[in-house]
Amino acid sequence: MTFRFRFAILSDPHIALPHTIWDHPSRFHLVEISIPALEAVLERLSHLDLDFLLIPGDLTQHGERENHVWLAQRLAQLPYPTYVVPGNHDIVERDATEHTIGLRDFPRYYEKFGYSNPEQPYYTCEVLPGVQLIGLNSNGFDREGKQFRSGYLDQQQLQWLQQVLAAAQDKILLVMLHHNVLEHLPGQANSHLGCRYMLENRSDLLPLLQEAGVQLLFTGHLHVQDVAQMQNLYEITTGSLVSYPHPYRVLEFQQDEQGSRSLRIESGRVTQVPDWPDLLHASREWMGDRSLPFMLKLLAQSSLGLSMETAEQLAPHLRYFWADIANGDAIFDFPHLPPTVQAFLAPFGAIDAEGKVQQVDNFATLWLQSSR
């Protein structure tokens, strides 16, 4: 039986009403364009025949109640179903404060967007006949209600997930959460800079997904365009709508008469919004202006073992390094840098395990395991 559906992804929109904007001088993302950027994407998607939209977290700037209210009301106006999960910016503490919502509040704000059980911060639903979406909460909290630095799935959620996967084994399974499960950067899981974007107990999650034959994971958080693979599992992480390159994705799943399955990925960019006529250039410069502290940490705290003095000499040459990673499909060549530094930086680009160029971060067709 042939089968096809089409859906879109936008991630980390960090919605901030103008009067709520935090003007932190070192922030990488442009929350001031969050609403016009969202509207630009929604306008483009309105011309497509979509079955649904996914938003894998960081819906708001910093969990502000009024920003959640605004977004829920806006999403309710869309002509296709939308499904969300919480990011670390959506529930900054377990319990609500005067201005921010808590973990128990999130499902109630987004009851129309997957959360049929308002008492549970994760869900599953059949988005189309034979297509099961699982939305997970990857925010963990300590006893005092403070958020863990990395993502975490508690045991109750993992037990629930195991039951859901067992019951949906004959369906096409889509899993969405905010934190990364697979590495999208070299050594990400063991890096102080990179591990915060990952699920701490991914070793508990991965066997469940593999046993159930899950092949598609959708995440955000890292603010980069990247497709990672481990055996038959693909994780598609989508960059933030409010940081360079302001991306979104349109994906088409297809099953042919022989049962062969594929997922075609196409990515777009928001190139301009009011007051930002050349958004991509301006935001790339914005990111470059703020990249020096990050590059110093990457050079000085990595396996390179560079002194801070040496890192300070080299970092200015890498002004656009993170922006190019965020854009996806980067090829890095720094002939003016020491060979050891070149060798360290090259794998951050679109290079596979065999050292071959593999540009799949923005446009690709993934061939999935046959349904037979």
N, C-alpha and C positions, 0 to 999 in steps of 0.2 A: 504494500500500500504506500503510495506517495504521500508525503506530508510536508508542509512548509509553514513556517511562521516568521514574523519579523518583529524585532523589538529594538529599543534604543536604551543607551546607558548615558547618564550624566552623573558625575560624582563630585563630592565635596563642594557643593555650591556655597557653603558658608553664608547663608542668607543673613543680611544685616540691614535692617531699616536704617535710614540715614542718621537718626538721632541716637542709635545704639552703637555706632561704629567706634571701635577701639583704635585709636591712632597710635599704635606702637611703632616706634621708628625703625625697628629691625624686622618687622614682619615681611615675609616673602610674598604673601598673597594680597590681592587688591580687593578687599571686602567692599570697598566703595562702589565697585561695579557689579556686585553680586546680583542685584535685582535686574538691571538691564541686560547682563549676560545671560541670566536665566530666560528672560523674555526673548532674547535673540534666538536661543536654542529652541525654545518652545514654538516660536514662529516657524522656524525651519522644519521642525518635526510635524507641524500641522499640515504640511503638504505631502506627507508620507502616509501610507496605509499601514499603521502600526497596530500590533496586537497588544503591546503593553510597554511600559517604561520602568526601568530599574534605577534606583538611586542608592548606592551602597555607602551611605553615611556621611557624617559631617554636613548635615542639612543646614545648620545654623552657625553663626559666628562663634558663640560660646554658650549655647544652651539657654539663651534668653527666651522667656515665656512668650513675649510678643512676637519674636521672630518665628517661633514654632507655629504660633497661631496664624501668622500671615502666610507661611508656606503651606500649611494644611488647607487653608482656604483657597489658595491659588491652585494647588494640585487637584482639588475637588472640581475645578472648572474644566479639566482636560477631557477630551472626548474618548480617551482610552484609559484603561486601568493603569495605576501607578503603584509600585511597591517599594518600600523603603526599609532600611535598618538603621539603628543608631550608630553614630561615630563617637569618638572620644570627645569631640566638641559639642555633642548634643546633650550629654548627661555628664557634666563636669564633676559632680559629686553624687553619691548614691541618693541622698535626700535632697528634696527641693529647698531652695532658699527664697528670699524675697523676690529675686529677679529671674532665677533659673528653675527649670523643671528637674524632677528626680527620676530615678529608674522606673518607679511605679507609674509615673505620669505618662511616660512616652507612648505606651500602647493606646492610651486613651486619646491622645492628640492625633494619632495616626490609625485610628480604628478603620478608616475607609481604605487604608493602603497596606493591607495584609493582616492586620492584627484583629482577627475575629474574636480572640479571647483577650479582653482588656486587662486581665490579671497576669498576663504572661508576656515578657519582653522578647519573645521569639515566636515564630509561627511557621505553618506550612499551608499551602493552598494550591488547588489545581487551577492554574492560570488559563489553560486551554485543555480540552479533552486529551488525556494522556500525557500532559506536561505538568510536572509537580515542582513548584518553587518552594525552597526552604530558606527562610530569613532568620539568621542567627544574631544574637547579641554578643559581641566580642568585647564588651566593656566589663572589666572586673573591678571589684572594690574590696578594700581591707575592712577590718572590723570597725574602724572609725568612719567608714564611708568614703574614704579617699580613693581616688582612681589609681589602679595599677599603671605602671609606666608602659607595659606591654599589654597586648590583648590577652584575653583569657576566657575560656568557656568553663563554667562550673559543672560539677558532676551531674547535677540535676538536669541541666540542659543536654549534656552528652547522653545521658540515659534516654531522655526524650527523643533525641535525634536518632539513636539506634533503633528505637521502635518505629519512628516515622520512615526511616530508610527501609526497614524490613517490610513495611506495609505498602511501600511504593516501588517495589523492585521491578515491576513490569512497565514503569513509566519513564519518560525522559526526565531526568533530574537536573535541576538548576539550583545551585547553592550560592547564597549571597551573604557576605559579612563584610565588616569594615576593614579589619586588620589582615595583613598578608599571611598566607599559609605557606606558600612557596617563596623561595628567595628570588628577588627581582634585581638584586645587586650582588656582585661577588662578595662572598663571606658575610652576607647581611645578617644571618642568624647569630653569628659570633662577634659582630661589631657593636661597640657601645653606641655608635651613631645609628646603626641600622636596625638593631634588634627591637627597638621601641615600636617599630612599625609592624612587627610580626606578632603572631599568636604564640604566646609563651608555651602553651601546652598543645602545640600542633601535632606532637607525637601521639597524643590521645585521639585527635580528630582524624588524622590521615588514614589509619587502618579502617575506621568506620566507612570513610568515603570509598576507599579502594575495594573493600569487601562488597559494598553495594553497587559498584560499577559507576560511581559518579565520575563524569568526565569534564564538567564545566563548573568552575568557581568564578565568582565575580566579586572583586574587592576594590577598595579605594585607599585612602589614608596617606599613601606615599607621594601623591601628587606627581606621578609620572605615568607615561604611556608605556605599558610593557605587557608582554605575553610570556609567561613562564610555563614550563612543562616538566612533569615528572611522570615517566612511563605514560599511561593513558590519561592522565589528569592534566588539564590545562587551567591555569589561573590567569584571568584577564583583569588586570588592574587598570583603572582609568584615571587620568590626571584630573586635577581640580579645575573646576570651571572658573575660579578666580585667580589662577596663577598660570603663568606661561606653560603651555601654549593654548590655554583655554579650550580644551578639547571636549568632544562628545563622540559617541559611537552609535552606528546603526548596524545591527547584526541580523543575519538571516540564517535560520536553521532549515536544513532540507534533508529529507529522507526519500530515496528513490525506490523504485519497484523491487529492487534486489535487497532492500534493507540497509544499504550503505548510507551513512550519515555524514553531514558536513556542516560547518559553521563558517559563513563568510563574514568577515569583519571589515567595515569601512569606517574611517574616522574623519571628523570634520573639526573646524576651528571657528571660534568667534573672533573675527578679525577687526571689528569695530563696534563701539557703542557710543552713545552721546557723550561728548566731551573727550572721547578717546578715539579719534579718527584712524589712528594707526596703532591699534591696541597691541598687536604682536611685537612690534619694535619697541614700544614704550615699556611693555611688561618684561621683555627680555632684558632691557637696560635696568629696569627696576630690580630684577633678580640679580643681575650682575653687580649692581651697586651694593648689594647686601650679602654677597656670596663669600667675601674674604674670611670671616670668622669660621664658616663651615669648611672652607678649603684648608685653612690652617689646621683644623682638627683632623681632617681626613689625612693630610700629609704627615702630621706629627704623631698621631695616635694609631697609625696603621702599622702593618708589618714592615713597612719601609724603614721605620726607626729613625726618621730624620730628626735633626735637632730643630728647635723652634726657629733658630736663626736661618737655617737652610729653607725651612718651610716658608718663612716670610719672604725669602727671595724668589721662590718658585710660584707661590700662590697667585700673584698678580697675572701670571701667564694663563691662569685657569679661570678667568673671570666668567666665562660662559659655560664652564664645564657642567654645572648642575642644570642649567637651562637646556643644554643639548641632551642631557639624560632625560629630562622631563618631556622633551619633544618626542622621544622615542627614535629608534633606528639610527642612533648616532654611530659614526665611525671616527675614532680618535687617533690623531697622528700628531705627535708633539716632537718633531725631530730636534728642536732646540733644547729639549730637556734631557737630563741624564738618562742613559739606557734603562737603568733600574726603575726610574720613575715612569718612563714610557711603558715598560712591561707591566707595571702595576696598574696604570690607568687604562690600557687598551681593553681589558675584559669588561670594563663598564659599558662599552659600546655593544653594538649588535653583532657579537661574536659568539658562536656556539662552543660547545665543549671541545670540539676538534679544531678550534681556531678559525673556522670558516665564517664568512659574513652571512648573517641570517636576519634579514629585515622583515620582521613580522609584527612589529609593535602597533602599527597603524592600519595596515591593509594586509589581509591574509585570508586564506581559506584553510581551516583546520579540518583534517580528515579524522573523523571520530570512529571509535570501535563500532563495528556492525551490530545491528540490533539482533542479528541471528547468531 
